[in-house]
Structures are given as structure tokens and as C-alpha cells.
């Protein structure tokens, strides 16, 4: 057998060993799909032959009392002794579970749960004074804004359907509850990808009724039911998550068909220093007006996040252009001022 072929076979066997769960049983079909999810395309007969061969050498058992047959490791210890993790590998998996778990396909959760548990166990073995264990306590992700608690995710069946449709690039039927109401609406979607923004996970997709329109974003916690369909998605050519951000109608990207605006504002020295350290965009230009005031020019997408940023720093800046954005900011400030006047002034009897 050529060396390249041997290497592929070894990669497949190692991947299969890692995918076989501890405790619960996994069918050949499930393992075949899991291998495909890792880019390993083989026939079911090959996986069946691999499993029988591995059973002869490792603590793996097959439950033949019903069909389809199920496979599992006889114990977590047997699995860990073979597929042990180094400290760097365990640390990486623990951080992955903590911060990016919802970015992973839900259909892989069973295999990943065992791997995450193995990673935690490996770190525990290094003791509280182990460098890898101490590193976990040294890393903290601070979400932007107030750091809201995450919304309660939908049932596991919904998450599995969404991830299955994304993974296999199939169409998705779902029921969605709009914000501020209990009303549910049905959608036939062509999923594009997942967007993680702070504590909220969104499904980016185009509707079947308007595939040329803007990309819609559906918060996962508002999806009440979902079904992955056998039909392949039919996305516009060249549409990926980067393009989806630009076609999101101002929610996460630009408004007015992806147009940029020439933003100009005057700001104080503190904000100017911050912007010099972390520019809003590569096009940003900062000019000194006086020792205490600076003028900033930059080309940016017009989005709700830009509006939020301007209003959050309004005590430190003055929007100069474009004129319609300056007027919009002025109106919002007036409305906010009215709400914060003393009660007898804001709401005269």
C-alpha cells in the first residue's frame, strides 16, 4: 500500500477511535456522518470493517441485541489511556468549550462532550498549581456593552436541525417568534452561517421567497421549531458570511445596498487618542484643530452599531457630516432630553 494511502487509513482510524462515544451507543451510520463532517468520505462497509478490526485491539464493544448495532468504549478510562491529551491540547479544548461551544455543530455534541470532559480531566491531573490550569483562570472574555446574560437556547432538536442544515448545506424550515410578540411565523430558508454577537447567536439566511433580497438574521433563542430538509440550498453565487454581513440591511452590515458614508465629526483629545490607537477603519484621518479638539474623517458603513457608538460618545463629539446623520443624532438627543427633564416640565399637567 502506498505511503499516502496508509496515512489516510491511519487518519481515518484515529478519527474513528475519537468519535466512538463513552456510555451511549453510536450506530455505524452516525459514525459515518461524523467522519464525513471531518472531511473523511468513506463507504459504510469500510467503517464497519474498521470497527470490527478496532474491536479486536481496543476496549470497544458492539451491542448486537438490536439493529442497527451500536458501538461504544467500555469505559472512559480505556478511551483516555489511548487518546490522552497533552496539557496544551487540553487547555485549548477547555477554552474552546467555554467561549465557542455554540459555534460548533450541535450534531457533534455527543462526541465533543466526551472530549471536553477528557480535557477537563487532563487539566485536573496537573493540579491547581499546574501552568495550564492556572492559565484558564487568567483568561476572561469581556463582552461589549453591559454583558447581558445569554438568552435561553431552544430545544436540542432545534439546534441539531439548524446545524445539520448548515453542515450539509440543505434548506431549513422553521417557525420563528418575532421580538416583542408571541406570534410565530413560518420560513423556508437557505442558511448561510452563524453569527455570534456577544451572548446572542444568530442564523444568517436568505428566504426562499426573496433570495435576491438582504440576508436575514434569526436569533436562535426565538426559533421554536426547525426541520432540516433533504433539498440542497440554492444560495446566490458568491454569498458567504463575509458577503452576508454587507447584505444584512444595516443590522450587522451596511444600509442602502452596501453604500458607505463619509463620516466627519469633531471630538475631544481623549477620544481622539483612543481612535488613534484603535482606528474605526483604515480610511480614518485625524486632524488637530486645537490642543483639545480634533477632526476625524472616515468612510464607514451606515449601521445601527455606528449610531449606537456615536450616541454613546456624544458628550465627547459633534457630528458634522453627513447632514442627515447629524440631524438624526440631534433629534434623538432632543427626544432623550425630554424624557430626562423633571416630571413637571417633561409632562406638564
C-alpha positions in Angstrom: 0.0 0.0 0.0 1.5 3.4 -0.9 2.5 5.6 2.0 -0.1 8.3 1.2 -2.9 5.6 1.3 -1.5 4.3 4.6 -1.5 7.8 6.1 -5.2 8.3 5.0 -6.2 5.0 6.6 -4.4 5.8 9.8 -6.0 9.2 9.9 -9.4 7.6 9.4 -8.9 5.0 12.2 -7.7 7.6 14.7 -10.6 9.8 13.9 -13.0 6.9 14.3 -11.5 6.0 17.7 -12.0 9.6 18.8 -15.6 9.6 17.6 -16.7 6.4 19.3 -18.6 7.6 22.4 -18.3 6.5 26.1 -21.6 5.4 27.7 -24.1 5.9 25.0 -24.1 3.8 21.8 -23.4 5.2 18.3 -24.5 3.5 15.2 -22.3 2.9 12.1 -24.4 5.5 10.2 -23.9 8.1 12.9 -20.1 7.5 12.9 -20.1 7.6 9.1 -21.8 11.0 9.2 -19.4 12.2 11.9 -16.4 11.2 9.7 -18.0 13.0 6.8 -18.3 16.1 8.9 -14.5 16.0 9.3 -14.0 15.6 5.6 -13.4 11.9 5.6 -15.6 10.3 2.9 -15.8 6.5 3.0 -18.4 3.8 2.4 -20.4 2.3 5.2 -18.7 -1.1 4.6 -15.3 0.4 5.2 -16.4 1.9 8.6 -18.0 -1.5 9.5 -14.7 -3.3 8.7 -12.7 -0.7 10.6 -14.9 -1.1 13.7 -14.5 -4.9 13.7 -10.8 -4.5 13.4 -10.5 -1.9 16.2 -12.7 -4.1 18.4 -10.0 -6.8 18.3 -7.3 -4.4 19.6 -9.1 -1.9 21.9 -11.7 -1.9 24.7 -14.6 -1.2 22.3 -17.9 -3.2 22.4 -20.7 -3.7 20.0 -24.3 -4.1 21.1 -25.9 -6.6 18.7 -29.1 -7.1 20.5 -31.0 -4.8 18.1 -30.4 -3.2 14.7 -28.7 -1.0 13.8 -25.9 -2.2 16.1 -24.4 0.3 18.5 -20.7 0.9 19.3 -19.0 2.4 22.4 -15.9 2.4 24.5 -16.3 0.1 27.5 -15.1 2.8 29.9 -13.8 6.4 29.9 -10.5 5.2 31.3 -9.9 2.9 28.4 -10.5 5.7 26.0 -8.4 8.2 27.8 -5.5 5.9 28.2 -5.3 5.6 24.4 -6.4 9.1 23.3 -4.7 11.1 26.1 -4.4 14.8 25.7 -1.3 16.9 26.2 -1.6 20.0 28.5 -1.7 22.4 25.6 -4.4 20.3 23.8 -6.5 20.1 27.0 -6.2 23.9 27.6 -7.2 24.7 24.1 -10.3 22.4 24.3 -11.4 23.9 27.7 -11.1 27.4 26.3 -13.0 26.3 23.1 -15.8 24.8 25.2 -16.1 28.0 27.4 -16.1 30.6 24.6 -17.0 29.0 21.3 -19.2 26.0 22.1 -22.2 27.5 20.3 -20.2 27.9 17.1 -19.8 24.2 16.8 -22.4 21.9 15.1 -24.9 20.6 17.6 -24.9 17.2 15.9 -21.3 16.7 17.2 -22.2 17.4 20.8 -22.0 13.8 22.0 -18.5 13.2 20.7 -17.4 16.7 21.8 -18.9 16.3 25.3 -16.7 13.3 25.9 -13.7 15.2 24.5 -14.4 18.3 26.6 -14.7 16.1 29.7 -11.4 14.4 28.8 -9.8 17.8 28.5 -11.1 18.9 31.9 -9.8 15.7 33.5 -6.4 16.2 31.9 -6.1 19.7 33.4 -7.3 18.5 36.8 -4.4 15.9 36.8 -1.9 18.8 36.5 -3.1 20.1 39.9 -4.1 23.6 40.9 -0.5 24.7 40.5 -0.2 23.4 37.0 0.6 26.1 34.5 -2.2 25.1 32.1 -4.7 25.0 34.9 -3.7 28.5 36.1 -3.9 29.8 32.6 -7.6 29.1 32.4 -8.2 31.4 35.4 -6.1 34.1 33.8 -8.2 34.4 30.6 -11.5 36.2 30.7 -13.6 37.3 27.7 -15.4 40.6 28.4 -18.4 41.1 26.1 -19.0 44.5 24.7 -21.6 46.7 26.3 -23.3 45.7 29.6 -22.5 42.0 29.2 -26.1 40.7 29.2 -26.7 37.1 30.2 -27.3 34.8 27.3 -30.9 34.0 26.3 -32.1 30.5 26.9 -31.3 28.4 23.8 -34.1 26.5 22.0 -34.6 22.7 22.5 -31.8 20.4 21.4 -33.8 19.2 18.4 -33.9 22.8 17.0 -30.2 23.3 17.4 -29.5 19.9 15.7 -31.8 20.8 12.8 -30.1 24.2 12.3 -26.6 22.8 12.5 -27.5 19.8 10.2 -28.8 22.2 7.6 -25.7 24.3 7.8 -23.3 21.4 7.8 -24.9 19.7 4.8 -25.8 22.9 3.0 -29.5 22.0 3.0 -32.7 24.1 3.2 -34.3 24.7 6.5 -37.9 25.0 7.5 -38.5 26.9 10.8 -41.0 28.6 13.0 -39.8 31.9 14.4 -41.2 34.2 17.1 -40.6 37.8 16.4 -39.3 40.0 19.2 -41.8 41.6 21.4 -44.6 39.3 20.5 -45.7 35.7 20.9 -46.7 35.5 17.2 -44.9 32.8 15.2 -44.1 32.9 11.5 -43.0 30.1 9.2 -40.0 30.5 7.0 -38.3 28.4 4.3 -34.6 29.3 4.4 -31.4 28.9 2.6 -28.9 29.1 5.5 -25.6 31.0 5.1 -23.9 30.6 8.5 -23.9 31.5 12.2 -23.1 34.9 13.7 -22.0 35.2 17.3 -22.5 38.6 18.8 -22.0 38.9 22.5 -24.3 36.4 24.2 -26.6 36.0 21.2 -26.2 33.5 18.3 -27.9 34.4 15.0 -28.6 32.2 12.0 -27.9 34.2 8.8 -30.1 33.1 5.9 -32.0 34.2 2.8 -35.6 33.4 2.5 -36.9 31.2 -0.3 -39.4 33.9 -1.3 -36.7 36.5 -1.8 -33.3 35.0 -2.5 -32.0 38.2 -4.1 -33.0 40.3 -1.1 -31.0 41.1 2.1 -29.7 38.4 4.3 -32.0 38.0 7.3 -30.8 37.2 10.8 -32.7 34.9 13.1 -31.8 34.7 16.8 -31.5 31.1 17.8 -33.4 31.6 21.0 -36.5 32.7 19.1 -36.7 29.7 16.9 -39.5 27.5 18.2 -39.3 24.6 15.7 -36.9 23.7 12.9 -36.6 20.9 10.3 -33.6 20.3 8.0 -34.9 19.4 4.6 -33.3 17.0 2.1 -33.2 19.6 -0.6 -29.9 21.4 -1.2 -29.7 25.2 -0.5 -29.7 27.4 -3.5 -27.7 30.5 -2.4 -26.8 33.3 -4.8 -23.3 32.8 -6.3 -20.6 34.2 -4.1 -22.7 34.6 -1.0 -20.8 33.7 2.2 -20.8 35.1 5.7 -18.5 38.0 4.7 -20.9 39.0 1.9 -23.9 38.3 4.2 -22.7 41.0 6.7 -22.8 43.5 3.8 -26.3 42.4 2.7 -27.9 42.5 6.2 -29.8 45.7 5.7 -27.9 47.7 8.4 -28.5 45.2 11.2 -24.9 43.9 11.2 -23.6 45.5 7.9 -24.4 48.4 5.7 -27.6 50.1 4.8 -28.8 51.3 1.4 -27.4 48.4 -0.7 -24.0 48.3 0.9 -23.1 52.0 0.5 -20.5 53.7 2.7 -20.8 57.2 4.2 -18.1 59.9 4.6 -18.4 60.5 8.3 -16.9 63.6 9.8 -17.0 64.6 13.5 -15.2 66.8 15.9 -14.1 65.2 19.2 -12.0 65.8 22.3 -8.5 64.7 22.9 -9.3 61.6 25.0 -11.5 60.1 22.3 -9.0 61.2 19.6 -6.2 59.4 21.4 -8.4 56.2 21.6 -9.2 56.4 17.9 -5.5 56.8 17.0 -4.7 53.7 19.0 -7.6 51.7 17.5 -8.9 53.3 14.3 -12.5 52.9 13.2 -11.3 52.0 9.7 -8.1 52.1 7.6 -9.5 55.2 5.9 -9.6 57.1 9.1 -7.8 60.5 9.2 -7.4 62.6 12.3 -6.5 66.3 12.1 -5.6 68.6 15.1 -7.8 71.7 15.3 -6.7 72.9 18.8 -4.7 71.2 21.6 -8.1 70.0 22.9 -10.2 69.3 19.8 -9.7 67.1 16.7 -11.5 66.4 13.5 -12.0 62.8 12.4 -12.9 61.8 8.8 -13.6 58.2 7.9 -15.5 56.1 5.5 -17.8 53.6 7.2 -21.0 51.6 6.7 -24.1 53.3 7.9 -25.4 50.9 10.5 -27.3 50.8 13.8 -24.0 50.0 15.6 -22.5 53.2 14.2 -25.5 55.2 15.6 -25.1 53.5 19.0 -21.3 54.3 19.0 -22.0 58.0 18.2 -24.7 58.4 20.9 -22.5 56.6 23.4 -19.7 59.1 22.9 -22.0 62.1 22.3 -20.6 64.1 25.2 -17.1 63.9 23.6 -18.0 64.6 19.9 -20.1 66.6 17.5 -21.3 65.0 14.2 -20.5 67.4 11.3 -21.4 65.2 8.2 -23.3 63.8 6.6 -26.0 66.3 7.3 -28.9 63.7 7.5 -27.0 61.7 10.2 -26.2 64.9 12.1 -30.0 65.8 12.1 -30.9 62.2 13.1 -28.5 62.4 16.1 -29.9 65.8 17.1 -33.5 64.5 17.1 -32.5 61.5 19.2 -30.8 63.8 21.7 -33.8 66.1 21.9 -36.1 63.1 22.5 -33.8 61.8 25.2 -33.6 65.2 26.9 -37.4 65.5 27.0 -37.6 62.1 28.8 -35.0 63.2 31.4 -36.4 66.6 32.3 -38.1 66.9 35.7 -41.5 65.3 35.7 -43.4 68.6 35.9 -41.5 70.0 33.0 -41.4 66.9 30.7 -45.1 66.0 31.4 -47.0 69.2 32.3 -50.5 68.6 33.5 
